[in-house]
Structure formats: structure tokens, C-alpha cells
Amino acid sequence: MLIITRYFLREFLRVLLLCMATFVALYLIVDLFNRLEDILSHQVPAGLILQYFIFGLPRIMYQLCPLAVLLSTFITIGIFVRNQEITALKAHGISLYRVLNVFILISAGIFAVSLLMQQYIIPGSTSRFKEIRHEHMKGRARSKLIDTTAFWYRSQDAIYNIDFFEPDTNRLRQISVMYLDDNFQALRAVFAKTGTWDGKTWVLQDGFERRFHPDGSQTATNFKQLAMSLNATPEDFHVSRKSGEELSFTDLRGLLKKIRASGYQSASYAVDLHAKVSYSFINIIMAILGIPFALMIGRSGGMALGIAISTCLGLAYWMFFSFCLSLGKGGLLHPFIAAWIANIIFGMLGIYLFLRVRQ
């Protein structure tokens, strides 16, 4: 049995590496063509372009791995079925469950590796990847971040401090703006609880404005609403904030606790936290789905059709998963449900098909 297990493992890993290399190569080629205009317009050095693709590799491999697992499972088992190797094993009294469980165990190992990559490799590499893309390819420098939530930046005549940016609603929390003269003396200060974007400028709510006069006196005025420019758009804050994939699981969990302790709500970070585990778990679901499809279609010899169906199934899964995450970040689904509902539905489908094939 050990020899058979090693044989299955070797063949599966060989096909998996081939599928992964193909997917990554196609992704890089498409991404290169999409970034070509930015690269040429900003005259990005060849060294930075190489860094861009190198630092993007862990994230790309992580995203493409479930589809590669699905196709590898289908192709490997499909070849075994066409070559009558599965039939020979059954004829010698070897349980098909024991043989095919090898693929589940391999996918479980890939699940563990994906979690480790999310914790130790992907956050740092993705941050550098996005830094090169935004600053060198698009010419949009990221603002200075404090604990990934607070924004400090300055213009020619003012210093801005934003305590928190809600990415789900494009809402700012606890805004402070200090206007200075040429000698860095305070002229005016504006404080507001919230700020919303009306499409052209920011509208601050529930705040007050303090003016500093040359004689040392001050005057304060409260306001319900005040339209003013903050020298930044919602897109600037989206670029500057760290996304969930730029944070490790432990960092994201700590940040989410801090946000909630401050009285803010961020469904986006909560969904990202659950998705870190659920997306890695997709590798196991893909193996469960691939096994029955390979056993059913492999017998008829329709490998090309099976590969096409497997690819469509993987893309459908990814689209449904992304749709559920969007609902969760929009507050329409609980973050845990948004991250796991696709796994539950497709996992049950895979188990049902697997049991049907065995019967």
C-alpha cells in the first residue's frame, strides 16, 4: 500500500506543478500586458519590474492553487481510470476509499502550507508588490500609516489626521485639520466626528472650527455640516490602507479587536479574517469535487471535456465565493457565513457525488 500511495503522490504532484506553472505563466503574461502602459509612461526600471513579479508570485500562487488542485486531481485520477489502474487495484481487493483518500490528505497538506504562507510570506510580499504597483507604476504614493488605520499627511499649508477610514462606506472618523502659516504658526483648526464623500468633496459632520488670531485670542464655531477639501479622495485612502492580504492572521485579528474596542465597525476586515482560513480550505473542497468527476468522466475517455468542466466549475466556485465575500463586506451577510457558505455548499456537493460514485 505504501508503494501505491507514493506512486499516486508522485503523479499528482507532477501534474500539480505543471498546472501551477501554466497558470502562473499565463497570469504573469496577462498582467504584464495590462501594466505595459504604466511601465512605459513612468519609465519603470527593469529591476523594479522583476521585483514586482517576484514579490507577486506568493500571492498569485495562493490564489491559483485551488484551481490547480481541482484540475490536477481530475487529470491524475482520470489517467488512472483510462489506464485501468483503478480497476486493477479494486480487483486485488484494495479499497478505493483508501486509494483516493491520498488526494484528500495531499490537499490537506496544501491547506496547511497555504495557512503558513498567509501568516509568514504573503503579507510582506504583497505589501512590496502593491508598493511597486502604486508608487512606481501608477505614481500614487501611499500616505503614512499608523497601525494601518490612522492617516497622517500634510499639504503646503495644513496637516491632516484621520483616525479611521471605513472602506465599506468610504466614511472618515475623527478628522483633525490644522492650517499653518509660513512660520508654522497655527491659523485655523477643524475637528469633526465623521466625514463623507459627496462625489466632489468631503462633507464633515458634527464638529467645530477654531480660529487663532494674531493677538493670541481664539474663536470657536460649531457646525453640523462643513464642506471642505482634504487633499485626498476615497481612492487615495483605499490605496493607502493595508488590505487584509497584507496582514497576517494574527495581525488582522489584533487589528480587528482594536477597531471594535474603539467603537468602530469594519465588516471588511472581519470578512478578510475568516476568508484567510476558508480560502485555504478550498483546496480540500477542490480535491473532493475533482475525484467523482474524474471517476465518472474518465471512464468515457472525455478528458478534454472533463478538463473544460472542471475549469468552469472552479471559476463558478470562485465567482460565488467572491460574491459572498462582497455581501459580507456590504453587511448583508455575517462575516463567518460570507466566508464559509461557498465551502459548505460545494463541499456537500462533492461528498454527495463521491458517495454516489462509490455506490
C-alpha positions in Angstrom: 0.0 0.0 0.0 2.9 2.4 0.7 4.3 1.9 -2.8 0.8 2.7 -4.3 0.5 5.8 -2.1 3.9 7.0 -3.2 3.1 6.4 -6.8 -0.2 8.3 -6.6 1.6 11.1 -4.7 4.3 11.4 -7.2 1.9 11.5 -10.2 -0.4 14.0 -8.5 2.5 16.4 -7.6 3.9 16.2 -11.1 0.6 17.2 -12.6 0.1 19.9 -9.9 3.4 21.5 -10.6 2.7 21.5 -14.4 -0.8 23.1 -13.9 0.6 25.6 -11.4 3.4 26.6 -13.7 1.0 27.0 -16.6 -1.5 29.1 -14.7 1.3 31.4 -13.2 2.9 31.9 -16.6 -0.5 32.9 -18.2 -1.3 35.2 -15.2 2.1 36.9 -15.5 1.8 37.4 -19.3 -1.7 38.9 -19.0 -0.6 41.1 -16.0 2.5 42.3 -18.0 0.3 43.4 -20.9 -2.1 45.2 -18.5 0.7 47.1 -16.9 2.7 47.8 -20.0 1.3 51.3 -20.5 2.0 52.2 -16.9 5.5 50.8 -17.1 6.3 52.7 -20.3 4.7 56.0 -19.2 6.6 56.0 -15.8 9.8 54.5 -17.3 9.9 51.8 -14.6 13.4 50.2 -14.4 13.8 46.6 -15.3 14.9 45.7 -11.8 11.7 47.0 -10.3 9.6 45.2 -12.9 11.4 42.0 -11.9 10.8 42.7 -8.2 7.1 43.4 -9.0 6.7 39.9 -10.4 8.8 38.1 -7.8 7.0 39.7 -4.9 3.7 39.0 -6.6 4.4 35.3 -7.0 3.3 34.1 -3.5 0.0 35.9 -3.8 -0.6 34.6 -7.3 0.3 31.0 -6.4 -2.0 31.2 -3.4 -4.9 32.5 -5.4 -4.5 30.0 -8.3 -3.7 26.9 -6.1 -7.4 25.7 -5.7 -8.0 25.6 -9.4 -4.7 23.8 -9.9 -5.6 21.3 -7.2 -9.0 20.7 -8.9 -7.5 20.1 -12.4 -4.6 18.0 -11.0 -7.0 15.8 -9.1 -9.2 15.3 -12.2 -6.3 14.7 -14.6 -4.4 12.3 -12.4 -7.3 10.2 -11.4 -8.7 10.4 -15.0 -5.4 9.0 -16.3 -5.5 6.2 -13.8 -9.1 5.3 -14.8 -8.3 5.3 -18.5 -5.3 3.1 -17.9 -7.4 0.7 -15.9 -5.2 1.1 -12.9 -8.1 1.9 -10.6 -9.9 -1.3 -11.8 -6.7 -3.3 -11.2 -6.5 -2.1 -7.6 -10.1 -2.9 -6.9 -9.6 -6.4 -8.5 -6.8 -7.0 -5.9 -9.1 -6.1 -3.1 -7.7 -2.7 -2.4 -10.3 -0.3 -1.1 -11.0 2.6 -3.4 -11.6 4.8 -0.4 -8.1 4.1 0.9 -6.6 4.9 -2.5 -8.5 8.1 -3.2 -8.1 9.3 0.4 -4.5 10.0 -0.6 -5.7 13.0 -2.6 -7.7 14.3 0.3 -4.6 14.0 2.5 -2.4 15.8 -0.1 -4.9 18.6 -0.3 -5.0 18.9 3.5 -1.2 19.3 3.4 -1.6 22.1 0.7 -4.2 23.7 3.1 -1.7 23.7 5.9 1.0 25.2 3.6 -1.4 27.9 2.4 -2.1 28.9 6.0 1.6 29.2 6.7 2.1 31.3 3.6 -0.8 33.6 4.7 0.9 34.0 8.1 4.5 34.5 7.2 5.1 35.1 3.4 2.2 36.7 1.6 1.6 39.8 3.8 5.2 41.1 3.4 5.5 40.2 -0.3 2.1 41.6 -1.1 2.9 44.9 0.6 6.0 45.3 -1.5 4.1 44.2 -4.6 1.4 46.9 -4.1 4.0 49.5 -3.2 5.8 49.0 -6.6 2.5 49.0 -8.5 1.1 52.1 -6.9 4.2 54.2 -6.4 6.3 53.3 -9.4 3.8 52.2 -12.0 0.9 54.5 -11.2 2.7 57.3 -9.5 0.4 57.3 -6.4 2.5 57.3 -3.2 0.9 55.7 -0.1 0.2 58.0 2.8 2.0 57.3 6.1 0.0 54.8 8.1 -0.1 54.3 11.9 -1.3 50.8 12.9 -2.9 50.6 9.4 -5.9 52.6 10.5 -4.7 56.2 11.2 -3.7 58.5 8.4 -1.2 61.4 8.8 -0.3 63.5 5.9 0.4 67.2 5.0 -0.1 69.7 2.2 1.6 73.0 1.7 -0.4 74.8 4.4 -2.1 72.1 6.5 -1.6 68.9 8.5 -4.3 66.3 8.3 -5.0 63.5 10.8 -7.7 60.8 10.1 -8.3 58.4 13.0 -10.0 55.7 10.9 -11.3 55.1 7.4 -14.2 52.8 6.9 -13.6 51.1 3.5 -17.1 49.6 3.3 -18.8 53.1 3.4 -16.0 55.5 2.4 -16.6 57.2 5.7 -13.9 59.0 7.7 -13.8 59.0 11.5 -12.4 61.7 13.9 -10.9 64.2 11.4 -8.4 66.8 12.6 -7.0 69.5 10.2 -4.5 72.1 11.3 -3.8 75.1 9.0 -0.4 76.8 9.4 1.2 80.0 8.1 4.6 80.3 6.5 6.2 80.4 10.0 4.3 77.2 11.1 2.0 79.2 13.4 -1.5 77.8 13.8 -4.1 79.8 11.9 -7.1 77.5 11.9 -8.1 74.1 13.2 -11.1 72.0 12.2 -12.3 68.9 14.1 -15.2 66.6 13.1 -16.6 63.3 14.2 -17.2 62.0 10.7 -16.7 62.8 7.0 -18.5 61.5 3.9 -17.6 61.9 0.2 -20.3 63.5 -1.9 -18.6 62.8 -5.2 -16.7 66.0 -5.4 -15.5 66.9 -1.9 -15.7 65.8 1.7 -18.6 66.8 3.9 -17.7 66.9 7.6 -20.4 66.4 10.2 -20.7 67.2 13.9 -17.6 69.3 14.5 -16.2 72.7 15.4 -13.8 75.1 13.9 -11.3 77.1 15.9 -9.5 80.2 14.6 -6.3 81.6 16.1 -5.9 85.4 15.9 -2.6 87.4 15.9 -3.3 88.9 19.4 -3.4 85.4 20.9 -7.2 85.1 21.2 -9.3 82.3 19.8 -12.8 81.9 18.5 -14.7 78.6 18.1 -17.7 77.8 15.9 -19.7 74.6 16.0 -21.1 73.2 12.8 -23.4 70.3 11.7 -22.0 70.1 8.2 -19.0 71.7 6.6 -17.8 71.0 3.0 -14.0 71.2 2.7 -11.2 69.6 0.7 -8.9 67.2 2.5 -6.5 66.9 -0.5 -7.4 63.2 -0.8 -10.2 61.2 -2.3 -11.7 57.9 -1.2 -9.4 56.1 -3.7 -6.4 57.6 -2.0 -7.4 56.1 1.3 -8.2 52.8 -0.3 -4.7 52.8 -1.8 -3.1 53.8 1.5 -4.8 51.4 3.9 -3.4 47.9 4.2 -5.8 45.3 2.8 -6.5 42.0 4.6 -4.0 40.1 2.4 -1.2 42.5 3.5 -1.7 41.4 7.2 -1.0 38.1 8.8 -3.9 36.2 10.5 -2.6 37.2 14.0 -2.1 40.9 12.9 -5.5 41.1 11.3 -7.2 39.6 14.4 -5.4 42.0 16.7 -6.3 45.0 14.4 -10.0 43.9 14.3 -10.1 43.7 18.1 -8.6 47.2 18.3 -11.1 48.6 15.8 -14.0 47.1 17.7 -12.7 48.3 21.1 -12.6 51.8 19.6 -16.3 51.6 18.8 -15.8 51.3 15.0 -17.2 48.6 12.8 -15.3 47.1 9.8 -17.1 44.3 8.1 -14.3 44.3 5.5 -11.6 43.3 8.0 -13.9 40.7 9.7 -14.7 39.0 6.3 -11.0 39.1 5.4 -10.1 37.4 8.7 -12.5 34.5 8.1 -11.6 34.3 4.4 -7.9 33.7 5.3 -8.9 30.2 6.6 -11.8 29.5 4.3 -9.9 30.2 1.1 -7.0 27.9 2.1 -9.6 25.3 2.9 -10.9 25.5 -0.7 -8.0 23.2 -1.7 -9.6 20.3 0.2 -13.0 21.1 -1.4 -11.5 21.1 -4.9 -10.0 17.7 -4.3 -13.3 16.4 -3.1 -15.0 17.7 -6.2 -12.3 16.5 -8.6 -12.4 12.9 -7.5 -16.0 12.0 -8.5 -15.8 14.0 -11.7 -12.7 12.1 -12.7 -14.2 8.7 -11.9 -17.4 9.5 -13.9 -15.9 11.2 -16.9 -12.6 9.3 -17.0 -14.4 6.1 -17.9 -15.8 7.6 -21.1 -12.5 8.9 -22.2 -13.7 12.5 -22.4 -10.6 14.1 -20.8 -10.8 17.3 -22.8 -14.5 17.7 -21.8 -13.7 16.9 -18.2 -10.9 19.5 -18.0 -13.3 22.1 -19.5 -16.0 21.2 -17.0 -13.5 21.2 -14.1 -12.2 24.7 -15.1 -15.8 26.1 -15.4 -16.6 24.5 -12.0 -13.6 26.1 -10.4 -14.4 29.5 -11.9 -18.0 29.2 -10.8 -16.9 28.4 -7.3 -14.5 31.4 -7.3 -17.2 33.7 -8.6 -19.7 32.5 -6.0 -17.1 32.8 -3.2 -16.2 36.4 -4.3 -19.9 37.3 -4.5 -20.5 36.0 -0.9 -17.5 38.0 0.4 -18.9 41.1 -1.2 -22.2 40.5 0.5 -20.4 40.1 3.8 -18.3 43.3 3.4 -21.5 45.1 2.5 -23.1 44.0 5.8 -25.7 41.7 4.1 -24.2 38.5 5.4 -22.5 37.7 8.7 -18.7 37.7 8.1 -18.3 34.0 9.0 -21.2 32.9 6.8 -19.9 35.0 3.9 -16.5 33.4 4.1 -17.7 29.8 4.5 -21.1 29.4 2.7 -19.4 28.5 -0.6 -17.2 25.9 1.0 -20.3 24.3 2.7 -22.4 24.2 -0.5 -19.7 22.9 -2.8 -18.3 20.6 -0.1 -21.7 18.9 0.3 -22.0 18.6 -3.5 -18.6 16.9 -3.7 -19.3 14.5 -0.9 -22.7 13.6 -2.4 -21.1 12.9 -5.8 -18.3 10.9 -4.2 -20.7 8.7 -2.4 -22.8 8.2 -5.5 -19.8 7.1 -7.5 -18.8 4.5 -4.8 -22.3 3.0 -4.9 
